[in-house]
């Protein structure tokens, strides 16, 4: 059935292989019973990084493992969003706490009035400090009160955020992590986390405060890999934004907010319907227009249910 334009549908946001609990990835087959659509979040930007809106579904071409698939649905609208905010308030962020608060505050203040927010802190252990709410004053007050201390359970915080997003009110969802990318206190491994983010059907964006640091408190000098946050965000169709100075925040928070609200969500039913438990790569292309250069970022793939 042809669609005249990408439009907003109240779909069951299924996404084959989505994690269902913070401790297991074993329930993906149950989601496939409800819907056989795999949902692929896709951002389309011009050469300046500005989101391109209003594209007709016919402009999109989607490939699974190199083979083109028929796109069954396409959604895109500036509708309210459920957003999980993950704040790294561990000891390694002590010198950048003011920058983190400013980034989170700017992002929330630029939101749609109907957006809802979940607030998670990660220090010692990740925990929900504010359940989903549309009261932005409460969100801003909570952000203003956070303090830094202790080790960094980054990977555990990612798992908690994915789990808590099950409670989101809106079909359109996203997670924003503000961190330096250090992980030194998680039960989950990097491998566990990479598997998890490859299964979620919403974008994860990261604001990356990583800096090389040879002195300071014992948490701050345990420098990690500056690319860790990109391995969390990019497979979901999100993006990692390095930030080192206050003057960079305006453009970064505006770009993330715009992408979250103007992302296309493409749905396709795999032709093979193979229950092999394997990862299947997905790539989206957009037919260009003369004189325009487009950047396309999409969810990298999905795990099929195991037999």
C-alpha atoms as a printed R data frame, in Angstrom:
    type eleno elety resid chain resno      x       y      z
1   ATOM     1    CA   UNK     A     1  0.000   0.000  0.000
2   ATOM     2    CA   UNK     A     2  1.607   3.285 -1.021
3   ATOM     3    CA   UNK     A     3  1.848   6.093  1.507
4   ATOM     4    CA   UNK     A     4  1.772   9.701  0.254
5   ATOM     5    CA   UNK     A     5  4.291  10.843  2.838
6   ATOM     6    CA   UNK     A     6  6.005   9.700  5.981
7   ATOM     7    CA   UNK     A     7  3.361  10.152  8.649
8   ATOM     8    CA   UNK     A     8  2.961   9.477 12.351
9   ATOM     9    CA   UNK     A     9  1.341   6.149 13.277
10  ATOM    10    CA   UNK     A    10  0.568   4.796 16.726
11  ATOM    11    CA   UNK     A    11  2.378   1.565 16.031
12  ATOM    12    CA   UNK     A    12  3.244  -1.031 18.611
13  ATOM    13    CA   UNK     A    13  6.921  -0.123 18.905
14  ATOM    14    CA   UNK     A    14  8.181  -3.646 18.635
15  ATOM    15    CA   UNK     A    15 11.551  -3.957 16.938
16  ATOM    16    CA   UNK     A    16 12.489  -7.621 16.795
17  ATOM    17    CA   UNK     A    17 15.008  -8.430 19.482
18  ATOM    18    CA   UNK     A    18 14.345  -5.555 21.871
19  ATOM    19    CA   UNK     A    19 15.583  -6.223 25.397
20  ATOM    20    CA   UNK     A    20 12.781  -6.772 27.870
21  ATOM    21    CA   UNK     A    21 14.477  -6.745 31.257
22  ATOM    22    CA   UNK     A    22 17.785  -5.418 32.577
23  ATOM    23    CA   UNK     A    23 19.007  -8.967 33.243
24  ATOM    24    CA   UNK     A    24 17.965 -10.971 30.218
25  ATOM    25    CA   UNK     A    25 17.717 -10.723 26.454
26  ATOM    26    CA   UNK     A    26 15.659 -13.890 26.126
27  ATOM    27    CA   UNK     A    27 12.180 -12.540 25.400
28  ATOM    28    CA   UNK     A    28 12.618 -11.154 21.891
29  ATOM    29    CA   UNK     A    29 10.576 -13.942 20.288
30  ATOM    30    CA   UNK     A    30  7.526 -12.796 22.274
31  ATOM    31    CA   UNK     A    31  7.723  -9.405 20.565
32  ATOM    32    CA   UNK     A    32  7.685 -11.062 17.142
33  ATOM    33    CA   UNK     A    33  4.307 -12.627 17.909
34  ATOM    34    CA   UNK     A    34  2.824  -9.153 18.299
35  ATOM    35    CA   UNK     A    35  4.370  -7.646 15.172
36  ATOM    36    CA   UNK     A    36  6.758  -8.802 12.479
37  ATOM    37    CA   UNK     A    37  7.944  -5.287 11.721
38  ATOM    38    CA   UNK     A    38 11.513  -4.281 12.448
39  ATOM    39    CA   UNK     A    39 11.653  -0.541 13.151
40  ATOM    40    CA   UNK     A    40 14.671   1.422 11.975
41  ATOM    41    CA   UNK     A    41 15.255   4.916 13.346
42  ATOM    42    CA   UNK     A    42 16.790   7.107 10.649
43  ATOM    43    CA   UNK     A    43 18.059  10.696 10.732
44  ATOM    44    CA   UNK     A    44 18.469  12.615  7.485
45  ATOM    45    CA   UNK     A    45 20.538  15.802  7.567
46  ATOM    46    CA   UNK     A    46 21.871  18.272  5.053
47  ATOM    47    CA   UNK     A    47 25.536  19.230  4.731
48  ATOM    48    CA   UNK     A    48 25.176  21.624  7.676
49  ATOM    49    CA   UNK     A    49 23.747  18.968  9.995
50  ATOM    50    CA   UNK     A    50 20.207  20.366  9.830
51  ATOM    51    CA   UNK     A    51 17.475  17.690  9.834
52  ATOM    52    CA   UNK     A    52 15.666  17.280  6.526
53  ATOM    53    CA   UNK     A    53 11.914  16.866  6.983
54  ATOM    54    CA   UNK     A    54  8.929  16.090  4.775
55  ATOM    55    CA   UNK     A    55 10.568  13.370  2.696
56  ATOM    56    CA   UNK     A    56  8.225  11.073  0.814
57  ATOM    57    CA   UNK     A    57  8.451   7.364  1.635
58  ATOM    58    CA   UNK     A    58  9.464   6.690 -1.976
59  ATOM    59    CA   UNK     A    59 12.762   8.524 -1.352
60  ATOM    60    CA   UNK     A    60 13.910   5.855  1.110
61  ATOM    61    CA   UNK     A    61 15.609   2.577  0.258
62  ATOM    62    CA   UNK     A    62 16.286   0.054  3.013
63  ATOM    63    CA   UNK     A    63 18.691  -2.882  2.784
64  ATOM    64    CA   UNK     A    64 18.983  -5.869  5.119
65  ATOM    65    CA   UNK     A    65 22.279  -7.757  4.761
66  ATOM    66    CA   UNK     A    66 22.710  -6.069  1.380
67  ATOM    67    CA   UNK     A    67 19.268  -6.995  0.016
68  ATOM    68    CA   UNK     A    68 16.657  -4.300 -0.506
69  ATOM    69    CA   UNK     A    69 13.466  -4.692  1.531
70  ATOM    70    CA   UNK     A    70 10.012  -3.205  1.063
71  ATOM    71    CA   UNK     A    71  9.302  -0.394  3.544
72  ATOM    72    CA   UNK     A    72  5.890  -1.022  5.098
73  ATOM    73    CA   UNK     A    73  5.598   2.084  7.278
74  ATOM    74    CA   UNK     A    74  7.234   5.454  7.735
75  ATOM    75    CA   UNK     A    75  6.605   7.807 10.645
76  ATOM    76    CA   UNK     A    76  7.823  11.344 11.150
77  ATOM    77    CA   UNK     A    77  6.258  14.152 13.112
78  ATOM    78    CA   UNK     A    78  7.178  16.647 15.802
79  ATOM    79    CA   UNK     A    79  5.122  14.757 18.379
80  ATOM    80    CA   UNK     A    80  5.772  14.564 22.130
81  ATOM    81    CA   UNK     A    81  8.716  12.372 23.086
82  ATOM    82    CA   UNK     A    82  9.564  10.220 26.104
83  ATOM    83    CA   UNK     A    83 13.205  10.969 26.920
84  ATOM    84    CA   UNK     A    84 15.484   9.138 29.314
85  ATOM    85    CA   UNK     A    85 18.196  11.462 30.661
86  ATOM    86    CA   UNK     A    86 21.238   9.666 32.083
87  ATOM    87    CA   UNK     A    87 23.572  11.926 34.089
88  ATOM    88    CA   UNK     A    88 27.083  10.738 34.914
89  ATOM    89    CA   UNK     A    89 27.625  12.188 38.387
90  ATOM    90    CA   UNK     A    90 30.513   9.911 39.313
91  ATOM    91    CA   UNK     A    91 33.820  11.198 40.697
92  ATOM    92    CA   UNK     A    92 35.485  11.352 37.295
93  ATOM    93    CA   UNK     A    93 33.044  14.113 36.303
94  ATOM    94    CA   UNK     A    94 33.800  16.381 39.270
95  ATOM    95    CA   UNK     A    95 35.630  19.001 37.206
96  ATOM    96    CA   UNK     A    96 32.884  19.064 34.556
97  ATOM    97    CA   UNK     A    97 29.771  18.961 36.716
98  ATOM    98    CA   UNK     A    98 28.823  22.558 35.892
99  ATOM    99    CA   UNK     A    99 29.146  21.798 32.170
100 ATOM   100    CA   UNK     A   100 26.976  18.693 32.537
101 ATOM   101    CA   UNK     A   101 24.269  20.601 34.414
102 ATOM   102    CA   UNK     A   102 24.267  23.368 31.821
103 ATOM   103    CA   UNK     A   103 23.975  20.883 28.953
104 ATOM   104    CA   UNK     A   104 21.093  19.007 30.580
105 ATOM   105    CA   UNK     A   105 19.329  22.239 31.500
106 ATOM   106    CA   UNK     A   106 19.578  23.695 28.009
107 ATOM   107    CA   UNK     A   107 18.287  20.497 26.486
108 ATOM   108    CA   UNK     A   108 15.231  20.331 28.763
109 ATOM   109    CA   UNK     A   109 14.395  24.026 28.347
110 ATOM   110    CA   UNK     A   110 14.277  23.627 24.570
111 ATOM   111    CA   UNK     A   111 11.858  20.697 24.770
112 ATOM   112    CA   UNK     A   112  8.290  20.328 23.609
113 ATOM   113    CA   UNK     A   113  6.015  21.260 26.580
114 ATOM   114    CA   UNK     A   114  4.364  17.827 26.396
115 ATOM   115    CA   UNK     A   115  7.628  15.824 26.437
116 ATOM   116    CA   UNK     A   116  8.133  13.576 29.429
117 ATOM   117    CA   UNK     A   117 11.465  12.936 31.143
118 ATOM   118    CA   UNK     A   118 13.012  10.121 33.138
119 ATOM   119    CA   UNK     A   119 16.137  11.045 35.114
120 ATOM   120    CA   UNK     A   120 18.831   8.486 35.971
121 ATOM   121    CA   UNK     A   121 22.042   9.164 37.896
122 ATOM   122    CA   UNK     A   122 25.078   6.943 37.712
123 ATOM   123    CA   UNK     A   123 27.435   7.053 40.663
124 ATOM   124    CA   UNK     A   124 28.286   4.059 42.829
125 ATOM   125    CA   UNK     A   125 25.319   2.356 41.159
126 ATOM   126    CA   UNK     A   126 22.774   3.652 38.612
127 ATOM   127    CA   UNK     A   127 19.411   4.645 40.052
128 ATOM   128    CA   UNK     A   128 16.254   6.473 39.000
129 ATOM   129    CA   UNK     A   129 16.134   9.844 40.732
130 ATOM   130    CA   UNK     A   130 12.982  11.000 38.939
131 ATOM   131    CA   UNK     A   131 10.423   8.717 37.228
132 ATOM   132    CA   UNK     A   132  8.786   9.838 33.996
133 ATOM   133    CA   UNK     A   133  7.208  13.263 34.385
134 ATOM   134    CA   UNK     A   134  6.117  16.159 32.177
135 ATOM   135    CA   UNK     A   135  6.874  18.626 34.990
136 ATOM   136    CA   UNK     A   136  9.983  20.288 33.577
137 ATOM   137    CA   UNK     A   137 10.405  22.403 36.720
138 ATOM   138    CA   UNK     A   138 10.899  19.222 38.768
139 ATOM   139    CA   UNK     A   139 13.342  17.924 36.164
140 ATOM   140    CA   UNK     A   140 15.371  21.150 36.224
141 ATOM   141    CA   UNK     A   141 15.364  21.280 40.028
142 ATOM   142    CA   UNK     A   142 16.614  17.689 40.215
143 ATOM   143    CA   UNK     A   143 19.374  18.402 37.703
144 ATOM   144    CA   UNK     A   144 20.439  21.417 39.753
145 ATOM   145    CA   UNK     A   145 20.841  19.331 42.915
146 ATOM   146    CA   UNK     A   146 23.067  16.535 41.607
147 ATOM   147    CA   UNK     A   147 26.584  16.137 43.016
148 ATOM   148    CA   UNK     A   148 29.551  14.012 42.033
149 ATOM   149    CA   UNK     A   149 31.201  11.168 43.888
150 ATOM   150    CA   UNK     A   150 32.272   7.551 43.577
151 ATOM   151    CA   UNK     A   151 33.045   5.160 40.710
152 ATOM   152    CA   UNK     A   152 31.317   4.956 37.314
153 ATOM   153    CA   UNK     A   153 28.877   2.136 36.434
154 ATOM   154    CA   UNK     A   154 28.283   3.392 32.882
155 ATOM   155    CA   UNK     A   155 27.282   0.091 31.288
156 ATOM   156    CA   UNK     A   156 24.879  -0.721 34.114
157 ATOM   157    CA   UNK     A   157 23.260   2.700 33.643
158 ATOM   158    CA   UNK     A   158 22.666   1.994 29.959
159 ATOM   159    CA   UNK     A   159 20.915  -1.274 30.834
160 ATOM   160    CA   UNK     A   160 18.799   0.447 33.477
161 ATOM   161    CA   UNK     A   161 17.778   3.200 31.038
162 ATOM   162    CA   UNK     A   162 16.714   0.684 28.389
163 ATOM   163    CA   UNK     A   163 14.693  -1.217 30.994
164 ATOM   164    CA   UNK     A   164 12.985   1.915 32.325
165 ATOM   165    CA   UNK     A   165 12.033   3.060 28.821
166 ATOM   166    CA   UNK     A   166  9.409   0.307 28.878
167 ATOM   167    CA   UNK     A   167  7.408   2.681 31.099
168 ATOM   168    CA   UNK     A   168  7.419   5.482 28.505
169 ATOM   169    CA   UNK     A   169  4.044   6.999 27.635
170 ATOM   170    CA   UNK     A   170  4.750   7.975 24.036
171 ATOM   171    CA   UNK     A   171  5.621   5.798 21.017
172 ATOM   172    CA   UNK     A   172  8.423   8.208 20.119
173 ATOM   173    CA   UNK     A   173 11.288   7.667 22.560
174 ATOM   174    CA   UNK     A   174 14.976   8.489 22.974
175 ATOM   175    CA   UNK     A   175 17.768   8.333 25.553
176 ATOM   176    CA   UNK     A   176 20.390  11.035 26.127
177 ATOM   177    CA   UNK     A   177 23.523  10.112 28.110
178 ATOM   178    CA   UNK     A   178 25.796  12.863 29.452
179 ATOM   179    CA   UNK     A   179 29.115  11.318 30.484
180 ATOM   180    CA   UNK     A   180 32.866  11.191 29.992
181 ATOM   181    CA   UNK     A   181 32.601   7.575 28.811
182 ATOM   182    CA   UNK     A   182 34.554   6.099 31.714
183 ATOM   183    CA   UNK     A   183 33.347   2.756 33.064
184 ATOM   184    CA   UNK     A   184 34.974   1.188 36.102
185 ATOM   185    CA   UNK     A   185 32.197  -0.214 38.274
186 ATOM   186    CA   UNK     A   186 29.670  -2.144 36.149
187 ATOM   187    CA   UNK     A   187 28.370  -5.679 36.452
188 ATOM   188    CA   UNK     A   188 27.629  -5.656 32.728
189 ATOM   189    CA   UNK     A   189 30.494  -5.776 30.234
190 ATOM   190    CA   UNK     A   190 31.060  -3.697 27.140
191 ATOM   191    CA   UNK     A   191 30.084  -6.727 25.072
192 ATOM   192    CA   UNK     A   192 26.785  -7.075 26.959
193 ATOM   193    CA   UNK     A   193 26.064  -3.418 26.345
194 ATOM   194    CA   UNK     A   194 26.883  -3.490 22.632
195 ATOM   195    CA   UNK     A   195 24.470  -6.389 22.240
196 ATOM   196    CA   UNK     A   196 21.789  -4.515 24.150
197 ATOM   197    CA   UNK     A   197 21.990  -1.280 22.151
198 ATOM   198    CA   UNK     A   198 21.871  -3.212 18.879
199 ATOM   199    CA   UNK     A   199 18.420  -4.447 19.917
200 ATOM   200    CA   UNK     A   200 16.683  -1.243 21.039
201 ATOM   201    CA   UNK     A   201 14.297   0.462 18.639
202 ATOM   202    CA   UNK     A   202 14.888   4.046 19.782
203 ATOM   203    CA   UNK     A   203 17.954   6.274 19.347
204 ATOM   204    CA   UNK     A   204 20.525   6.845 22.076
205 ATOM   205    CA   UNK     A   205 22.442  10.133 21.916
206 ATOM   206    CA   UNK     A   206 25.533  10.895 23.955
207 ATOM   207    CA   UNK     A   207 27.188  14.150 24.999
208 ATOM   208    CA   UNK     A   208 30.807  13.193 25.519
209 ATOM   209    CA   UNK     A   209 32.823  15.140 28.120
210 ATOM   210    CA   UNK     A   210 35.939  12.987 27.802
211 ATOM   211    CA   UNK     A   211 39.239  14.772 28.412
212 ATOM   212    CA   UNK     A   212 42.733  13.462 28.883
213 ATOM   213    CA   UNK     A   213 43.565  13.903 32.552
214 ATOM   214    CA   UNK     A   214 46.729  12.771 34.332
215 ATOM   215    CA   UNK     A   215 46.005  14.276 37.733
216 ATOM   216    CA   UNK     A   216 43.078  14.836 40.061
217 ATOM   217    CA   UNK     A   217 41.033  12.479 42.230
218 ATOM   218    CA   UNK     A   218 41.477   8.737 41.878
219 ATOM   219    CA   UNK     A   219 38.373   8.417 39.732
220 ATOM   220    CA   UNK     A   220 39.287  11.241 37.362
221 ATOM   221    CA   UNK     A   221 42.680   9.811 36.395
222 ATOM   222    CA   UNK     A   222 41.260   6.430 35.372
223 ATOM   223    CA   UNK     A   223 40.810   7.586 31.811
224 ATOM   224    CA   UNK     A   224 38.838   5.365 29.522
225 ATOM   225    CA   UNK     A   225 38.499   5.126 25.767
226 ATOM   226    CA   UNK     A   226 37.046   8.370 24.309
227 ATOM   227    CA   UNK     A   227 35.209   6.265 21.722
228 ATOM   228    CA   UNK     A   228 33.162   4.198 24.193
229 ATOM   229    CA   UNK     A   229 30.117   6.456 24.027
230 ATOM   230    CA   UNK     A   230 30.066   6.283 20.227
231 ATOM   231    CA   UNK     A   231 29.798   2.480 20.428
232 ATOM   232    CA   UNK     A   232 26.674   2.974 22.551
233 ATOM   233    CA   UNK     A   233 24.972   5.680 20.481
234 ATOM   234    CA   UNK     A   234 25.797   4.995 16.844
235 ATOM   235    CA   UNK     A   235 24.321   1.455 16.506
236 ATOM   236    CA   UNK     A   236 20.939   2.872 17.563
237 ATOM   237    CA   UNK     A   237 20.845   5.586 14.911
238 ATOM   238    CA   UNK     A   238 21.940   8.185 17.442
239 ATOM   239    CA   UNK     A   239 25.204  10.103 17.572
240 ATOM   240    CA   UNK     A   240 28.048  10.948 19.957
241 ATOM   241    CA   UNK     A   241 28.803  14.661 20.458
242 ATOM   242    CA   UNK     A   242 32.163  15.546 22.059
243 ATOM   243    CA   UNK     A   243 31.962  18.701 24.192
244 ATOM   244    CA   UNK     A   244 34.878  20.395 25.949
245 ATOM   245    CA   UNK     A   245 33.717  24.017 26.255
246 ATOM   246    CA   UNK     A   246 30.585  25.879 27.279
247 ATOM   247    CA   UNK     A   247 30.310  27.654 23.933
248 ATOM   248    CA   UNK     A   248 29.748  24.312 22.182
249 ATOM   249    CA   UNK     A   249 26.600  23.455 24.134
250 ATOM   250    CA   UNK     A   250 24.064  25.590 22.263
251 ATOM   251    CA   UNK     A   251 24.649  23.925 18.917
252 ATOM   252    CA   UNK     A   252 24.969  20.416 20.378
253 ATOM   253    CA   UNK     A   253 21.795  20.466 22.479
254 ATOM   254    CA   UNK     A   254 19.840  22.087 19.642
255 ATOM   255    CA   UNK     A   255 21.046  19.463 17.168
256 ATOM   256    CA   UNK     A   256 20.159  16.550 19.433
257 ATOM   257    CA   UNK     A   257 16.735  17.951 20.233
258 ATOM   258    CA   UNK     A   258 16.004  18.547 16.571
259 ATOM   259    CA   UNK     A   259 17.082  15.051 15.542
260 ATOM   260    CA   UNK     A   260 15.027  13.376 18.270
261 ATOM   261    CA   UNK     A   261 11.891  15.190 17.168
262 ATOM   262    CA   UNK     A   262 12.439  14.875 13.435
263 ATOM   263    CA   UNK     A   263 13.739  11.339 13.101
264 ATOM   264    CA   UNK     A   264 12.080   9.031 10.594
265 ATOM   265    CA   UNK     A   265 11.085   5.571 11.800
266 ATOM   266    CA   UNK     A   266 10.947   3.041  8.957
267 ATOM   267    CA   UNK     A   267  9.233  -0.318  9.398
268 ATOM   268    CA   UNK     A   268  9.944  -3.393  7.304
269 ATOM   269    CA   UNK     A   269  9.109  -7.096  7.507
270 ATOM   270    CA   UNK     A   270 12.197  -9.246  6.770
271 ATOM   271    CA   UNK     A   271 11.603 -11.408  3.715
272 ATOM   272    CA   UNK     A   272 13.334 -14.432  5.198
273 ATOM   273    CA   UNK     A   273 11.650 -14.329  8.649
274 ATOM   274    CA   UNK     A   274 14.613 -16.404  9.808
275 ATOM   275    CA   UNK     A   275 14.664 -17.288 13.502
276 ATOM   276    CA   UNK     A   276 18.427 -17.674 13.624
277 ATOM   277    CA   UNK     A   277 19.356 -15.500 16.611
278 ATOM   278    CA   UNK     A   278 21.930 -13.715 14.438
279 ATOM   279    CA   UNK     A   279 22.620 -10.036 13.891
280 ATOM   280    CA   UNK     A   280 21.328  -8.650 10.601
281 ATOM   281    CA   UNK     A   281 22.810  -5.434  9.254
282 ATOM   282    CA   UNK     A   282 20.498  -2.667  8.073
283 ATOM   283    CA   UNK     A   283 21.398   0.260  5.856
284 ATOM   284    CA   UNK     A   284 19.159   3.106  4.703
285 ATOM   285    CA   UNK     A   285 19.736   5.235  1.630
286 ATOM   286    CA   UNK     A   286 17.837   8.329  0.538
287 ATOM   287    CA   UNK     A   287 17.492   9.200 -3.129
288 ATOM   288    CA   UNK     A   288 19.386  12.489 -3.570
289 ATOM   289    CA   UNK     A   289 18.210  15.656 -5.221
290 ATOM   290    CA   UNK     A   290 20.489  17.568 -7.612
291 ATOM   291    CA   UNK     A   291 22.639  20.045 -5.703
292 ATOM   292    CA   UNK     A   292 21.898  18.595 -2.279
293 ATOM   293    CA   UNK     A   293 24.177  16.400 -0.207
294 ATOM   294    CA   UNK     A   294 22.398  14.365  2.448
295 ATOM   295    CA   UNK     A   295 23.777  12.567  5.500
296 ATOM   296    CA   UNK     A   296 21.860   9.469  6.571
297 ATOM   297    CA   UNK     A   297 22.311   7.881 10.005
298 ATOM   298    CA   UNK     A   298 20.269   4.820 10.909
299 ATOM   299    CA   UNK     A   299 19.990   1.986 13.398
300 ATOM   300    CA   UNK     A   300 22.738  -0.440 12.384
301 ATOM   301    CA   UNK     A   301 20.702  -3.628 12.552
302 ATOM   302    CA   UNK     A   302 18.831  -6.047 14.782
303 ATOM   303    CA   UNK     A   303 19.103  -9.522 16.282
304 ATOM   304    CA   UNK     A   304 16.530 -11.976 14.968
305 ATOM   305    CA   UNK     A   305 14.754 -14.100 17.578
306 ATOM   306    CA   UNK     A   306 16.477 -17.373 18.362
307 ATOM   307    CA   UNK     A   307 14.704 -20.584 17.206
